[in-house]
């Protein structure tokens, strides 16, 4: 599988690495469940996958970090998501400072070997 930092992608793993990682991510620590009050856990996974597989566009920003993780940020919904192409979704959340958060991540990733 070849992944694109800015183009459309289709990932083999269609969710988190395993169910326990998803449950821990959804319910423990900074609970993303609170950020998506109208979503079920399954809808959360589907939305993350949907965002991560989209190509970069006017409203979807994206790049890859030095490890090959694909990152997407949706300006209209304030969703930030990251996936390991061979291990599954890492996270999706709504950053408090929105697009500024994404731009800092992009800058840092590009400085350390990421690509657009």
N, C-alpha and C positions, 0 to 999 in steps of 0.2 A: 504494500500500500504506500502510495506517495501522498504526502499531505502538502497543502498549500497555505502559506501564511496569510494570503489575501484572497484566494479563490475558494470555490465551493469544495467541501470535503465530505466524505462518507466514512464513518468510523466503524470498525469491526465490532468493538465493544459498544453496545447501544445504551450505556448508562454508566454507573459507577463501577469500580473494579469488582465489588461484591455487595451484597445486600447489607452486611454489617457496616461497611464504610458509609453507605448511603444513610442508614439509620443514625449512625453516630453524627454524621454531618448535619442531618436534618433536625435532630433533637438535642444534641449536646453542645456545650460551649456557646458560641454565638449562634443562636438558632436561626437558621435561614427560614425556618417555618414561619417565624414572626414577620419576616419581610414579604412573604407570599401568603397572606391570610386566606385568600380565596382559592388556593391551590391545594390539591392532594399531593402526597409525596410522588405519585406517578406523574402528575401534571408538571411538577417541578423538574423532574428528570426529562420529560418530553420537551419542555421549554428550553432547558439547557442544551440539549442535543440539537434542537431546531436552530438555536442561535449559533452554536459552534460550527454547524455544517454550512451556514450561509456564507456567501462571498462578501468581501468588503464592498460597501456601497456608501451612498450619501449619509445614511443613518447608522450603518454598521461599521464600526472601526475594528481593525484587527491586525494581528502580527503573530510571529512565533518567537518564543524566547530561545536562549542558547541551548536548551535541552530538547527543543523540538515541540514543546507544548504549544498548542494553538490557543490563542486568546482572542476573544471577541467582546466588544462593548456595544450595546444598543443604546444610542442617544435618546430614542423616544421612550423607552421603558426603564432606562437606567439599570439595565442588567449587565453585569460583568461576569464572564464565564471563562473557564480554563479547562482544557482536556489534555491528557496524555494520549497520543494517537493509538497506542497499543495496549493501554491499561484502563482507559475510560475517563469519565468526567472527574475532575479534581474539585471544582467548586462552581457555584453560581450565586451571586449576591448583588445587592444594591448598595454601591459605595455611597457613603455619606456626602462626599464631595463630587460625585458623578463623573463627568468627563475629565475633570482635573485629575482624578485618581487614575483613570486610564492613561492620560498623557504622561503622568509620572512613571507608570509601569512601562509604557512604551519607551520612554527616554532611557530608563535604567536597563531595560532589556537590550536595546540597540547598543548601548555603551558596553555591554558584556557579551556581544556575539549574537544577539537576536537578529531577526530579519523581517522585512515587510514584503 
